[in-house]
Amino acid sequence: MKIGELSRRTGVPTRMLRYYEEQGLLRPERADNGYRSYSTSAVYRVQQIRGLLDSGLTTEIIRRILPFLDDPNGIHLPAECLTAETAGLLRREADRLQQRIDCLTRNRDAIRDYLAAIQPGTVPAPGTSDEELPATQPQSGLRQWSAPPTARSPWRSDMRSRLLHWLYCAFGGPQI
């Protein structure tokens, strides 16, 4: 299949597919006219790449582990193939992901604290989805907003720094 068909089947723009090729993540055959030709297994490969990128892995790490991802349930890297360099890279990546998880957890908790301050009784318990919350709807059908309490809200005192911290974590800025 040509690159346009692969793009349609995966929902990944052709420009991104070319980038994956530049990064060594995809290796299409070339027809006599120079056009890329992908096998049907490329659809699954692109989906794997997207999933790994979405989980926060870098293209460098993906390139190193992709040959060992024949099974969607895990990485099957034979011990003799794991170099000290790759092991270090994977350890650093696991640490980086854990820092991001910790940051996201703190941000989720800060948001819940804020909601508890401005809408008592509407914050879900840990493990509860936001859809299970009761919505406070005024007569007009729009959500009411009331200013957070000034003296009682520990969140308000450092709202600005928490917001900046959240933005940095959410969008990959410098770690605070």
N, C-alpha and C positions, 0 to 999 in steps of 0.2 A: 504494500500500500504506500501511497505517496504521503508526504508530510501533512498535507491538508486533510486527508482522511484520518490520519492519526490524531490530528488536532480535534477534529469533529468527534471522534470516538472517546477521547479523553477529556475534552473540555479545556485543554491546555493550549494556549496560543502558539502558533508556529514559531514565533520569535523565541519563546521559552524553550521549545523543543530544540532549536538550533543552539541555544545556550547550553542545554544539557549535553548536546554533542560536543561542544567546545570544552566542557568540563570533564569529558570522558565518561559520562553517565549513560549515554546512548551511543550505539555504534551501528548506524544503518549501512546497508550495502549501497553501492552506487551503480546506477544503470550506465549504459554506454554514453548517454547524453549528459551524465553528471547529476541527474536527479537522485535524490535520496529514495531508497526503497526499504520500507520497514516490514518485518514479519508480523504476524498477528500477535505474537508473544510480546511485542513492543507495547501493546496496550497495557498489559499487566505490569510491565517494567516501569512505564511512566506513572501508573497509579502508585507503585511502590515508592518511586522517587518523590512524588507529591506528598505521600504520607510521611516519609522520613523528613522532608523539608518542613512540613507543617508541624512536626513534633519538635522542631528546633535544631535538628542536626545540620551541620555544614556540608557543602558539596564535597569538601575534602574527605570527610569521614564517610559520607555516602559512597564515594568512589572506592574507598578501601574495603567497605563491607558488602557492597552490592554483589560481587561475585559469589558471596556465601549466603545469599538470601533466596534460595530456591524454594524454601518452605515459608509461607506467610506468617508462621507462628514463632519464628526466631532466627537468630544468626547462627549458622553452623560453620564456624571457622575452626578448622583443625588446629590443634595446639601447636603443631610444628610450623604453621603458617603465621602465627601471632608473633610479630617482632616486638622487641622492647619499645621501639618507636611507636608502633600502632597501639600497643597496650597503654603507653603513656598518653597518647592522644585520646583514647577511649576513656581513660580515667579522668582526664581534664574535662572532657565533654560531659561525663556523668556529673562531675562536680559543678560545672556551669549550669547544667539542667536543674540540679538540686537547688542552686542559688535562685534560679528563676522561679522554681516551684515555691520556694520559701517566700520570695518577694510577692508572688501572686496570692499566696495564702494570707500574708499580712494585708495586702490590699483588699482582698475579699472581706477580711475581718473588719477593716477600717470602714468599708462601705456598709457593712451590716451594723456597725456601731453608730454610724451616722444615721442610718434609717431608723434604728431604735430610738435615737434622740429626737428625731422629728416626727416619727410615726410609731409611738409605743405600741407594742403588741403585734407589729406586722413583720418583724424580722424572723426568718425561718431558723429553726434549730439546725445545727450542723447536719448535713446529709439531706436536708429538705430542699426541694427545688423552689425557685422563686414563683413558679406558676401556682404553687399551693398556697400562696399568701392571699389573704383577703384584700381586695382592692378597696381603697377608700374613695368613693366617687361622690362628688357633690351633685346637686340637682341638675346642673348644666351638662353633666356627662364628662366634664374635664376633671383631671385629678387636682385636688387641692394641695397647695403648698403652704406650709407655714414656716416661718423663720425658726431655725434651731434655737433652743434655749441657750442663753449666753453663759450663765453661771454654772449650769449643771452639766454641760456637754464637754467631756474631755476631748472630744474629737475636734471641736471648733478651735481650741487654743492652738493647735498646730495643723489646721486644715490645709494651709498653703503648702507646708513642707510635705505633708502626706500626699497631696495632689501631685506635686512635682515628682515625688518618689514614684508614685503610681505611673505617671506619664513616662518616666525614664524606664521603668521596668516593662511597661506595656509596649513601648516603641523602641526598645533597644538602645536607649541613651546611656550615658555613663552611670555606673553603679554608685549609689549613695551609701 
